[in-house]
Amino acid sequence: MSLPRILDLLAPLRPAAGPFIVGVTGSVAVGKSTFAQDLADHLAAAGSAPVEIACTDGFLHPNAVLEARGRLGAKGAPDTYDHAALRAALSAIRSGPAEFPAYSHVVYDIDPALTRRLDPPDVLVIEGLTLRHPDTGPAGLLDALIYLEADEADLERWYVARFLELWEAAEHDPSSFYARFRHMTREQTDGLARMVWRDVNLKNLHDHIIHARARADLVVAKGPDHAIASLSGPAARNP
């Protein structure tokens, strides 16, 4: 399986004019950002220019808002996003400039300094959560939706590895959200990461994210090494 093959399958979904907006969704830690970058690189190499990438994380409510609502611990669930702002940005980018805020995993919050003002690109790849349904995301504003999936044991392993990387990097960065865990041992931090995975991210996958699979044009299954193992969905059945 290869990205060129995925591009071939997506081609019939491309609009005759205006930006081609492709959503990439799936569980936390499934590799959405890396896949989106690889997809954008292949699109650019195939002649699409410019290609922009944005992330739905930028449309999370700021931590202060989530904390006031008692939802900071549920970050990533549908109600923790500003869906109106996300819909507005995806609508606006069709015909003119639009602002796309950004989220920092290091500070674990929206970082206003990272906001980008984008002109309509040839292709916009929007990756992240809450892309499953008009009530909880911009499904109707996407030209194509790709759902990434993997075995849950692999998802947990990838999430824990990322958590530990951020924890290790925080040793010399007191501004990092993960600096607050530096007093813990590696074993304790591993246990914390697994608890967060089970109680927050796996729950979100089962309760919300998984429903995007049935709405996706293309389902990309990944193996333990992140390699593409198979393709399915309407686009794969009707090339």
C-alpha positions in Angstrom: 0.0 0.0 0.0 1.3 3.5 -0.8 0.4 7.1 -0.6 0.4 7.4 -4.4 -2.4 4.8 -4.4 -4.3 6.9 -1.8 -4.0 9.9 -4.1 -5.4 8.0 -7.0 -8.4 6.9 -4.8 -9.0 10.5 -3.6 -8.8 12.1 -7.1 -12.5 11.5 -8.0 -13.5 13.4 -4.9 -11.6 16.6 -5.8 -13.8 19.5 -6.7 -13.6 21.1 -10.1 -12.6 24.4 -8.7 -11.4 25.8 -5.4 -9.4 24.2 -2.6 -9.5 20.4 -2.1 -10.2 20.0 1.6 -9.1 16.6 2.9 -9.8 15.6 6.5 -7.6 13.1 8.3 -8.9 11.7 11.6 -8.6 8.7 13.9 -7.5 8.0 17.5 -5.1 10.0 19.5 -1.5 8.7 18.8 -2.5 6.9 15.5 -0.1 9.2 13.6 -2.5 11.7 12.0 0.1 14.5 11.9 2.8 12.4 10.3 0.3 10.9 7.8 -1.0 14.4 7.0 2.5 15.7 6.3 3.3 12.7 4.1 0.1 13.2 2.2 0.8 16.9 1.7 4.3 16.1 0.5 3.0 13.6 -2.1 0.3 16.0 -3.2 2.9 18.7 -3.7 5.1 16.3 -5.6 2.2 15.4 -7.8 1.7 19.0 -8.8 -0.6 20.5 -6.2 0.6 23.8 -5.1 0.3 25.2 -2.6 -0.6 22.5 -0.1 -1.4 23.6 3.5 -1.9 21.6 6.7 -4.0 22.6 9.6 -4.9 20.8 12.8 -8.2 20.7 14.6 -6.3 21.0 18.0 -6.1 24.7 17.3 -9.9 24.9 17.7 -9.9 23.4 21.2 -11.2 25.8 23.8 -8.4 27.3 25.8 -7.5 25.6 29.1 -9.0 28.4 31.1 -12.4 27.9 29.4 -12.2 24.1 29.8 -11.2 24.4 33.4 -14.1 26.8 34.1 -16.5 24.2 32.6 -15.0 21.3 34.4 -13.9 19.7 31.1 -10.1 20.1 31.2 -9.6 16.4 31.9 -11.8 15.5 28.9 -9.8 17.5 26.3 -10.4 16.0 22.9 -14.1 15.2 23.5 -16.5 16.9 21.1 -17.7 19.5 23.6 -14.1 20.7 24.2 -13.9 22.2 20.7 -15.1 25.5 19.3 -17.0 24.0 16.4 -18.4 27.3 15.2 -14.9 28.6 14.7 -13.7 25.5 12.9 -16.7 25.5 10.6 -16.2 29.2 9.9 -12.5 28.7 9.0 -13.2 25.8 6.7 -16.0 27.7 5.0 -14.0 30.9 4.6 -10.9 29.2 3.1 -12.9 28.2 0.1 -13.0 31.7 -1.2 -10.6 33.9 0.8 -8.1 34.1 3.7 -8.9 32.4 6.9 -7.2 32.2 10.3 -6.2 28.9 11.7 -5.2 28.9 15.4 -2.7 26.4 16.7 -2.2 24.2 19.8 1.1 23.5 21.5 1.5 20.0 23.0 4.4 21.4 25.0 2.4 23.9 26.9 -0.8 21.8 26.5 -2.8 24.8 25.4 -3.7 27.1 22.5 -0.7 29.3 21.6 -1.9 32.6 20.0 1.6 33.2 18.6 1.2 30.1 16.3 -2.0 31.3 14.6 -1.7 31.4 10.8 -3.6 33.4 8.2 -3.9 31.2 5.1 -4.9 32.1 1.6 -7.0 29.5 -0.2 -4.6 26.7 -1.1 -4.8 24.2 -3.9 -5.2 21.5 -1.2 -5.9 21.9 2.6 -5.2 18.8 4.7 -7.0 19.3 8.1 -6.1 16.6 10.6 -7.2 15.9 14.1 -10.2 14.8 16.1 -13.9 15.9 15.8 -14.3 15.4 12.1 -17.0 12.8 12.3 -20.4 14.6 12.2 -21.9 18.0 11.5 -23.0 18.3 15.1 -19.4 17.6 16.4 -17.3 18.6 13.5 -17.1 19.8 9.9 -18.0 16.6 8.0 -20.2 18.5 5.5 -17.3 20.9 4.8 -14.8 18.3 3.7 -14.4 17.0 0.2 -12.8 13.8 1.5 -12.4 12.1 4.9 -9.6 9.6 5.7 -9.9 7.5 8.9 -6.7 6.1 10.3 -6.9 3.0 12.5 -4.6 0.6 14.3 -4.8 -2.1 16.9 -5.5 -0.6 20.3 -2.4 -2.2 21.8 -0.3 -0.3 19.2 -2.2 2.9 19.9 -1.5 2.7 23.6 2.2 1.9 23.0 2.5 4.9 20.6 0.8 7.2 23.0 2.9 6.2 26.0 6.1 6.6 24.0 5.0 10.1 23.0 4.1 11.0 26.5 7.5 9.9 27.8 9.3 11.8 25.1 7.5 15.0 26.1 8.3 14.2 29.8 11.9 13.7 29.1 12.1 16.9 27.0 10.6 18.8 29.9 13.7 18.2 32.1 15.3 21.4 30.9 12.1 23.3 30.0 10.2 24.6 33.0 7.5 26.1 30.7 6.5 22.7 29.5 3.2 21.3 30.8 5.1 18.0 31.4 7.6 19.7 33.8 5.1 19.2 36.6 5.7 15.4 36.3 9.5 15.6 36.4 9.5 14.6 40.1 8.1 11.3 39.1 10.1 8.2 38.2 10.0 6.9 34.6 7.9 3.9 35.9 5.4 6.3 37.6 5.2 8.4 34.5 4.6 5.4 32.3 1.8 4.4 34.7 0.3 7.9 34.5 0.4 7.9 30.7 -1.4 4.5 30.6 -4.0 5.8 33.0 -4.6 8.9 30.8 -4.7 6.7 27.7 -7.3 4.4 29.3 -9.5 7.0 31.0 -9.4 9.8 28.5 -8.1 8.9 25.0 -9.4 5.3 24.7 -12.8 6.4 26.1 -12.9 9.2 23.5 -12.1 6.7 20.8 -14.9 4.3 21.8 -17.5 7.0 22.6 -16.8 9.5 19.8 -13.9 9.1 17.3 -14.8 5.6 16.1 -18.0 6.9 14.6 -16.0 8.8 11.9 -15.0 5.4 10.5 -18.4 4.8 8.9 -18.5 8.3 7.4 -15.0 8.1 6.0 -14.3 7.9 2.3 -11.2 5.9 2.9 -10.1 3.8 5.9 -6.4 3.4 6.3 -5.3 0.5 8.6 -1.8 0.8 10.0 0.5 -2.0 11.2 2.6 -2.1 14.4 5.4 -0.2 12.6 3.0 2.6 11.4 3.2 1.2 7.8 0.0 1.1 5.8 -1.4 -2.4 6.0 -4.7 -2.0 4.1 -7.2 0.3 2.5 -11.0 0.1 2.7 -14.1 2.3 2.5 -16.2 3.7 -0.4 -13.3 5.3 -2.2 -11.3 2.0 -2.2 -14.3 0.1 -3.5 -15.0 2.5 -6.2 -11.7 3.7 -7.6 
